[in-house]
């Protein structure tokens, strides 16, 4: 972000604002919440052991040990002596390996297909989602092409798989772009029990991809809950700081000072090609498709083409109980999904061959947000 001579840290009040109530709890309430997860009778013989585990968990919480395993950052970072979390370093290494795969000219064309529904037969709904069925149609198309690799990210696993979570974004970016680390350093937070975060596995899938297709239902005029969680946690991919030592972890004032000196706003997913499909039964499909496309464009991903962006209604105003029958009958949308996948494939091939026109791509923007 450009800065003038008057636009310096000294010319602004950069002291972080405070005033929200403390979320801290006393030992009794902490242990009540901690032990509440062990309701099954299988834990009954382990009461003494669980009390000891609760004591240890309280100690970690009381002393705010967010990242108990760290090592010195080393010469690659602004502050080589800063203690970086091993979890974050492993996530960074996975992203770097994914970037190498993305850039490898001898590798396959890589596609990420994201099924955005939380519905599956493996939990309460008892039935597969239409989003997943549509995703499988796209997969079949892409797998038939030569020299392709296809990954499916099925976000319904957030609702059906043990230990599979995407924790909410803590909005560090709103304090300062430099405070939002790439990859996200907010999780895991062991002292708060904020573990099992899926995003460190999801980031490399986005990074290695040449083409991304998102297929989501409309949930109350919006994308589904899993898609929104993923979207918010991808904020660090758009302008996020790849060096947490520059801000000494989450030092808000240091981050503000860095931003005011001029932030280069790195676009970590720039140049990937995208396709989006939103489907509903009554209202909202157009707005969901548009909001997804706007989000991806803002992150400098490139639209594959008009046929790769769809908003459709399946079983319009028909009973939910027969929605899969409606999809069976709707051969047109099935063909449109195939066309969207083929369009995405063609766009990726064109970009790799240098034939995709990106008019204005080299122009410098006067502001980054």
PLY file of the C-alpha trace (Angstrom):
ply
format ascii 1.0
element vertex 369
property float x
property float y
property float z
element edge 368
property int vertex1
property int vertex2
end_header
0.00 0.00 0.00
1.58 3.32 -1.03
2.51 5.77 1.71
3.35 9.46 1.54
6.02 11.26 3.55
3.33 12.40 5.98
1.82 8.94 6.18
4.24 7.47 8.73
3.75 5.48 11.95
4.57 8.62 13.94
1.73 10.58 12.30
-0.98 8.18 13.47
-2.32 6.80 16.72
-1.36 3.15 16.28
-2.01 2.02 19.84
-4.33 -1.01 19.63
-7.81 -0.17 20.93
-9.04 -2.15 23.95
-12.28 -2.49 25.86
-14.06 -5.77 25.12
-14.85 -7.98 28.14
-12.37 -10.69 29.12
-13.20 -14.25 28.05
-11.08 -15.76 30.82
-12.78 -18.20 33.19
-12.00 -19.61 36.60
-10.67 -23.10 37.23
-14.01 -24.66 38.13
-15.74 -23.49 34.95
-12.77 -24.44 32.80
-12.70 -27.98 34.14
-16.48 -28.31 33.85
-16.26 -27.50 30.15
-13.16 -29.61 29.60
-14.62 -32.73 31.23
-18.01 -32.31 29.55
-16.65 -33.99 26.41
-16.21 -37.29 28.25
-19.88 -38.22 28.67
-19.65 -41.71 27.22
-19.76 -44.52 29.81
-16.52 -45.86 28.36
-14.76 -43.07 30.29
-16.36 -43.94 33.65
-13.44 -46.13 34.87
-11.00 -43.33 34.02
-12.33 -40.64 36.38
-9.06 -40.28 38.29
-7.00 -40.16 35.12
-9.31 -37.61 33.52
-9.04 -35.38 36.57
-5.27 -35.44 36.19
-5.59 -34.58 32.49
-7.97 -31.75 33.41
-5.38 -30.43 35.88
-2.76 -30.39 33.12
-5.17 -28.73 30.69
-5.93 -26.04 33.27
-2.21 -25.37 33.72
-1.79 -24.94 29.95
-4.83 -22.64 29.81
-3.89 -20.58 32.88
-0.38 -19.99 31.54
-1.62 -19.37 27.96
0.73 -21.85 26.31
-0.63 -21.42 22.79
2.30 -23.11 21.01
4.24 -25.35 23.39
6.60 -26.70 20.69
8.81 -24.10 19.01
12.25 -23.60 17.51
14.38 -20.61 16.59
13.29 -19.09 13.29
16.71 -19.05 11.65
18.33 -16.91 9.00
15.38 -16.96 6.56
13.40 -14.65 8.83
13.59 -11.02 9.96
14.29 -12.06 13.55
16.33 -15.29 13.45
16.12 -15.71 17.24
12.32 -15.55 17.46
10.69 -18.79 18.61
8.37 -20.01 15.84
5.75 -22.71 16.39
6.68 -26.08 14.91
3.09 -26.39 13.65
3.43 -23.16 11.65
6.81 -24.13 10.23
5.40 -27.48 9.08
2.46 -25.70 7.44
4.85 -23.31 5.69
6.94 -26.22 4.43
3.83 -27.93 3.03
2.83 -24.74 1.22
6.32 -24.30 -0.25
6.22 -27.88 -1.54
2.78 -27.22 -3.04
4.05 -24.06 -4.73
6.88 -26.10 -6.26
4.34 -28.58 -7.62
2.28 -25.72 -9.00
5.27 -24.26 -10.84
6.73 -27.56 -12.10
6.39 -27.44 -15.91
6.78 -31.21 -16.14
4.01 -31.93 -13.65
0.33 -32.58 -14.36
-2.36 -29.91 -14.59
-3.73 -29.81 -11.09
-7.39 -29.24 -10.27
-9.10 -28.72 -6.94
-12.83 -29.48 -6.81
-14.60 -28.25 -3.68
-17.94 -29.69 -2.64
-19.38 -27.06 -0.32
-22.38 -28.76 1.24
-22.28 -29.97 4.85
-24.82 -32.71 4.04
-23.89 -36.39 3.72
-25.33 -39.80 4.50
-22.67 -40.29 7.17
-24.38 -38.03 9.68
-27.82 -36.63 10.59
-29.18 -35.84 7.06
-28.77 -39.51 6.07
-28.31 -38.64 2.38
-25.62 -37.52 0.00
-25.62 -33.88 -1.10
-26.42 -32.69 -4.61
-23.23 -30.60 -4.46
-21.15 -33.76 -4.10
-22.96 -35.45 -6.96
-22.26 -32.44 -9.18
-18.63 -32.45 -8.04
-18.27 -36.07 -9.12
-19.61 -35.18 -12.59
-16.89 -32.53 -12.90
-14.29 -34.98 -11.63
-15.20 -37.53 -14.30
-14.66 -34.92 -17.01
-11.28 -33.77 -15.73
-9.95 -37.27 -15.09
-10.63 -38.20 -18.71
-8.20 -35.50 -19.85
-4.57 -36.44 -20.23
-1.92 -35.38 -17.74
-4.28 -34.13 -15.03
-4.40 -34.53 -11.26
-7.73 -34.00 -9.47
-8.27 -33.47 -5.75
-11.74 -33.35 -4.19
-12.15 -31.30 -1.03
-15.39 -32.56 0.50
-16.32 -29.99 3.14
-19.13 -32.21 4.46
-16.43 -33.93 6.50
-16.57 -30.98 8.89
-19.94 -32.32 10.01
-19.26 -36.06 9.83
-15.60 -36.77 10.62
-14.00 -36.91 14.05
-11.43 -34.20 14.72
-12.15 -32.31 11.50
-12.66 -28.58 12.07
-12.14 -25.19 10.49
-11.90 -22.64 13.27
-13.24 -19.12 12.60
-11.01 -16.34 11.35
-9.97 -14.01 14.20
-9.87 -11.00 11.85
-6.20 -10.14 12.43
-6.21 -8.51 8.99
-8.61 -5.85 10.25
-6.00 -4.76 12.79
-3.22 -4.78 10.19
-2.39 -6.71 7.04
1.04 -7.46 8.51
-0.59 -9.15 11.52
-2.31 -11.75 9.32
0.33 -14.41 8.73
0.60 -16.71 5.71
-0.15 -19.46 6.51
-2.46 -18.59 9.41
-0.64 -18.65 12.74
-3.74 -18.29 14.93
-4.20 -22.05 15.11
-3.62 -24.45 16.67
-3.98 -22.80 20.07
-3.41 -25.62 22.52
-4.17 -23.58 25.63
-7.70 -22.86 24.34
-8.27 -26.34 22.95
-8.46 -24.89 19.43
-6.92 -27.87 17.68
-7.73 -30.21 14.77
-7.81 -27.25 12.40
-8.13 -28.44 8.80
-6.79 -25.35 7.10
-3.12 -26.35 7.21
-4.10 -29.25 4.94
-6.38 -27.10 2.79
-3.88 -24.30 2.06
-1.55 -26.56 0.02
-4.50 -27.84 -2.04
-5.26 -24.27 -3.15
-1.59 -23.43 -3.70
-0.75 -26.42 -5.90
-3.90 -26.07 -8.04
-3.91 -24.58 -11.50
-7.70 -24.68 -11.62
-10.25 -24.49 -8.79
-13.96 -25.27 -8.98
-16.30 -24.51 -6.07
-19.76 -26.10 -6.03
-21.97 -24.92 -3.19
-25.63 -24.93 -2.25
-27.45 -21.79 -1.18
-27.97 -21.70 2.58
-30.23 -18.80 3.58
-29.15 -16.57 0.67
-25.47 -17.26 1.42
-22.80 -19.86 0.74
-22.84 -22.85 3.07
-21.27 -22.62 6.53
-18.23 -24.77 5.59
-17.52 -22.69 2.50
-17.71 -19.45 4.48
-15.34 -20.79 7.14
-12.83 -21.73 4.44
-13.24 -18.38 2.67
-12.57 -16.38 5.81
-9.49 -18.41 6.68
-8.11 -17.84 3.16
-7.81 -14.12 3.90
-4.14 -14.73 4.72
-3.62 -15.88 1.13
-4.46 -12.38 -0.05
-1.97 -9.94 1.42
-0.89 -12.08 4.36
2.52 -11.70 5.98
4.85 -14.69 5.30
7.17 -13.74 8.20
5.65 -13.86 11.71
8.97 -12.82 13.21
8.59 -9.37 11.62
5.67 -8.76 14.00
7.11 -10.94 16.79
4.05 -13.11 16.68
0.87 -11.16 17.30
2.27 -7.78 18.34
-0.49 -5.53 16.99
1.38 -2.25 17.31
4.44 -3.58 15.47
2.18 -4.84 12.69
0.49 -1.45 12.36
3.84 0.31 12.13
4.98 -2.08 9.39
1.79 -1.55 7.39
2.01 2.22 7.62
5.53 2.15 6.21
4.09 0.55 3.07
2.70 -2.96 2.72
3.44 -4.89 -0.49
0.22 -6.94 -0.22
1.47 -10.28 -1.59
-1.17 -12.23 -3.57
-0.30 -15.80 -2.69
-2.93 -17.42 -4.97
-2.66 -15.04 -7.90
-3.10 -16.56 -11.35
-5.10 -19.67 -10.51
-8.11 -20.22 -12.76
-11.55 -20.63 -11.23
-15.04 -21.92 -11.84
-18.00 -21.44 -9.48
-21.35 -23.19 -9.32
-24.15 -22.27 -6.93
-27.42 -24.16 -6.78
-30.58 -23.54 -4.83
-34.23 -24.49 -4.69
-36.01 -21.16 -4.08
-33.86 -18.01 -3.83
-30.32 -16.64 -3.74
-28.36 -18.67 -6.28
-27.44 -15.61 -8.38
-26.13 -13.64 -5.41
-24.09 -16.58 -4.10
-22.48 -17.15 -7.49
-21.71 -13.46 -7.78
-20.24 -13.14 -4.29
-17.98 -16.15 -4.82
-16.78 -14.78 -8.14
-16.16 -11.32 -6.64
-14.15 -12.89 -3.80
-11.99 -14.96 -6.15
-11.40 -12.04 -8.50
-10.34 -9.85 -5.60
-7.70 -12.46 -4.70
-6.47 -12.17 -8.32
-7.72 -15.55 -9.44
-8.82 -15.59 -13.07
-12.30 -16.56 -14.31
-12.22 -19.49 -16.71
-15.05 -18.09 -18.79
-18.83 -17.56 -18.84
-19.65 -21.26 -19.12
-17.68 -21.95 -15.94
-19.83 -19.69 -13.75
-23.30 -21.10 -13.04
-26.23 -20.36 -10.78
-29.11 -22.80 -11.11
-32.25 -23.98 -9.34
-32.81 -27.70 -8.94
-36.38 -28.72 -8.19
-37.60 -25.13 -7.99
-40.25 -24.88 -5.22
-40.51 -28.68 -5.20
-40.37 -30.81 -2.01
-36.97 -31.31 -0.40
-37.76 -35.03 -0.13
-37.59 -35.40 -3.91
-34.65 -33.07 -4.61
-32.40 -35.90 -5.82
-35.10 -37.04 -8.20
-35.18 -33.47 -9.49
-31.43 -33.62 -10.11
-31.82 -36.98 -11.88
-34.35 -35.37 -14.24
-32.33 -32.21 -14.81
-30.01 -33.45 -17.53
-29.33 -29.87 -18.57
-27.53 -28.94 -15.36
-25.53 -32.14 -15.52
-24.35 -31.16 -18.98
-23.68 -27.61 -17.79
-21.41 -28.98 -15.06
-19.52 -30.94 -17.69
-19.18 -27.81 -19.78
-17.97 -25.83 -16.75
-15.28 -28.44 -16.09
-14.24 -28.49 -19.74
-14.09 -24.68 -19.77
-11.89 -24.72 -16.67
-9.63 -27.29 -18.31
-9.38 -25.28 -21.52
-8.59 -22.10 -19.61
-5.79 -23.79 -17.65
-4.32 -25.21 -20.86
-4.53 -21.81 -22.55
-2.85 -20.04 -19.66
-0.03 -22.58 -19.51
0.48 -22.17 -23.26
0.55 -18.39 -22.90
-2.60 -17.92 -24.97
-4.88 -16.54 -22.27
-5.18 -12.79 -22.57
-4.93 -10.88 -19.32
-5.39 -7.31 -20.47
-4.21 -4.88 -17.80
-2.54 -7.59 -15.72
0.79 -5.77 -15.69
-0.61 -2.42 -14.65
0.24 -1.23 -11.16
-2.81 -0.56 -9.01
-2.80 2.74 -7.08
-4.10 0.99 -3.96
-4.26 -2.58 -2.78
-7.61 -2.56 -1.01
0 1
1 2
2 3
3 4
4 5
5 6
6 7
7 8
8 9
9 10
10 11
11 12
12 13
13 14
14 15
15 16
16 17
17 18
18 19
19 20
20 21
21 22
22 23
23 24
24 25
25 26
26 27
27 28
28 29
29 30
30 31
31 32
32 33
33 34
34 35
35 36
36 37
37 38
38 39
39 40
40 41
41 42
42 43
43 44
44 45
45 46
46 47
47 48
48 49
49 50
50 51
51 52
52 53
53 54
54 55
55 56
56 57
57 58
58 59
59 60
60 61
61 62
62 63
63 64
64 65
65 66
66 67
67 68
68 69
69 70
70 71
71 72
72 73
73 74
74 75
75 76
76 77
77 78
78 79
79 80
80 81
81 82
82 83
83 84
84 85
85 86
86 87
87 88
88 89
89 90
90 91
91 92
92 93
93 94
94 95
95 96
96 97
97 98
98 99
99 100
100 101
101 102
102 103
103 104
104 105
105 106
106 107
107 108
108 109
109 110
110 111
111 112
112 113
113 114
114 115
115 116
116 117
117 118
118 119
119 120
120 121
121 122
122 123
123 124
124 125
125 126
126 127
127 128
128 129
129 130
130 131
131 132
132 133
133 134
134 135
135 136
136 137
137 138
138 139
139 140
140 141
141 142
142 143
143 144
144 145
145 146
146 147
147 148
148 149
149 150
150 151
151 152
152 153
153 154
154 155
155 156
156 157
157 158
158 159
159 160
160 161
161 162
162 163
163 164
164 165
165 166
166 167
167 168
168 169
169 170
170 171
171 172
172 173
173 174
174 175
175 176
176 177
177 178
178 179
179 180
180 181
181 182
182 183
183 184
184 185
185 186
186 187
187 188
188 189
189 190
190 191
191 192
192 193
193 194
194 195
195 196
196 197
197 198
198 199
199 200
200 201
201 202
202 203
203 204
204 205
205 206
206 207
207 208
208 209
209 210
210 211
211 212
212 213
213 214
214 215
215 216
216 217
217 218
218 219
219 220
220 221
221 222
222 223
223 224
224 225
225 226
226 227
227 228
228 229
229 230
230 231
231 232
232 233
233 234
234 235
235 236
236 237
237 238
238 239
239 240
240 241
241 242
242 243
243 244
244 245
245 246
246 247
247 248
248 249
249 250
250 251
251 252
252 253
253 254
254 255
255 256
256 257
257 258
258 259
259 260
260 261
261 262
262 263
263 264
264 265
265 266
266 267
267 268
268 269
269 270
270 271
271 272
272 273
273 274
274 275
275 276
276 277
277 278
278 279
279 280
280 281
281 282
282 283
283 284
284 285
285 286
286 287
287 288
288 289
289 290
290 291
291 292
292 293
293 294
294 295
295 296
296 297
297 298
298 299
299 300
300 301
301 302
302 303
303 304
304 305
305 306
306 307
307 308
308 309
309 310
310 311
311 312
312 313
313 314
314 315
315 316
316 317
317 318
318 319
319 320
320 321
321 322
322 323
323 324
324 325
325 326
326 327
327 328
328 329
329 330
330 331
331 332
332 333
333 334
334 335
335 336
336 337
337 338
338 339
339 340
340 341
341 342
342 343
343 344
344 345
345 346
346 347
347 348
348 349
349 350
350 351
351 352
352 353
353 354
354 355
355 356
356 357
357 358
358 359
359 360
360 361
361 362
362 363
363 364
364 365
365 366
366 367
367 368
